[in-house]
Amino acid sequence: MKYNHWLPRTIGVNGIVLFGTIYYAMSENEVSDRLRRHEEKHREQQEEDGYFRFKIKYGLSFVKNLLRYRNFRMAYYKIPYEIEAREAEKEE
């Protein structure tokens, strides 16, 4: 895991997983358990599906949702991987 990293800050997110490494925009102490669970779920998803397959399915889901809903936020919200990661946030 990488903390206080420039990458998530540059793209406007709190965390991102690339090639099995989780990058956070904030310090270790500032990362909530909820965000840790969310990003860990994405790491698991990438491990299960393979990195490139995950990225392709994620991207295609986003485009499909964008065409359907014509709304960037809703397109993101409805990506199956994101739905699963939001569910993981609730787990203890």
C-alpha positions in Angstrom: 0.0 0.0 0.0 1.1 3.5 -0.8 -0.1 6.5 1.2 -0.1 10.2 0.4 0.3 9.2 -3.2 0.0 11.7 -6.1 -1.9 9.4 -8.4 -5.3 9.2 -6.7 -5.1 13.0 -5.9 -4.4 13.7 -9.6 -7.5 11.8 -10.8 -9.7 13.0 -8.0 -10.2 9.8 -6.0 -9.4 8.7 -2.5 -7.9 5.4 -3.5 -7.1 3.3 -6.6 -5.7 -0.2 -7.2 -3.2 -0.8 -9.9 -1.4 -4.1 -10.5 -2.3 -5.3 -7.0 -1.1 -2.2 -5.2 -3.5 0.1 -3.4 -2.7 3.8 -3.6 -4.3 6.2 -1.2 -4.5 10.0 -1.5 -4.1 10.5 2.2 -1.9 9.3 5.1 -2.3 5.8 6.6 -3.9 7.3 9.7 -6.5 9.2 7.6 -7.7 6.1 5.6 -11.0 4.9 7.0 -11.8 1.3 7.5 -14.6 1.7 5.0 -12.2 2.9 2.3 -9.7 0.1 3.1 -12.5 -2.5 2.7 -13.6 -0.9 -0.6 -10.1 -0.8 -2.1 -9.2 -4.3 -0.8 -12.3 -5.6 -2.6 -11.1 -4.1 -5.8 -7.7 -5.7 -5.2 -9.4 -9.1 -4.7 -11.6 -8.5 -7.9 -8.5 -7.8 -9.9 -6.8 -10.9 -8.5 -9.8 -13.1 -9.3 -10.4 -11.8 -12.8 -6.9 -10.9 -13.8 -5.8 -7.3 -14.0 -6.6 -6.7 -17.7 -9.9 -8.6 -17.7 -11.0 -6.5 -14.7 -10.1 -3.3 -16.4 -11.8 -4.2 -19.7 -15.0 -5.4 -17.9 -14.9 -2.3 -15.7 -14.5 0.0 -18.6 -17.2 -1.7 -20.8 -19.6 -1.6 -17.9 -19.0 2.1 -17.5 -19.5 2.9 -21.2 -22.7 0.7 -21.3 -24.0 2.5 -18.2 -23.1 5.9 -19.6 -25.0 5.2 -22.8 -28.0 3.9 -20.8 -28.2 6.6 -18.0 -26.5 9.5 -19.8 -25.0 10.5 -16.4 -21.4 10.1 -15.5 -22.0 9.6 -11.8 -24.8 7.0 -12.3 -22.7 5.2 -14.9 -19.9 4.8 -12.3 -22.4 3.9 -9.5 -23.9 1.1 -11.5 -20.6 -0.7 -12.4 -21.0 -4.2 -10.9 -17.5 -4.1 -9.4 -18.4 -0.8 -7.6 -21.6 -2.3 -6.3 -19.7 -5.2 -4.8 -17.0 -2.9 -3.4 -19.7 -0.7 -1.7 -21.2 -3.8 -0.2 -17.7 -4.8 1.2 -17.5 -1.4 2.9 -20.3 -2.5 5.2 -18.6 -5.7 6.3 -16.9 -5.7 9.7 
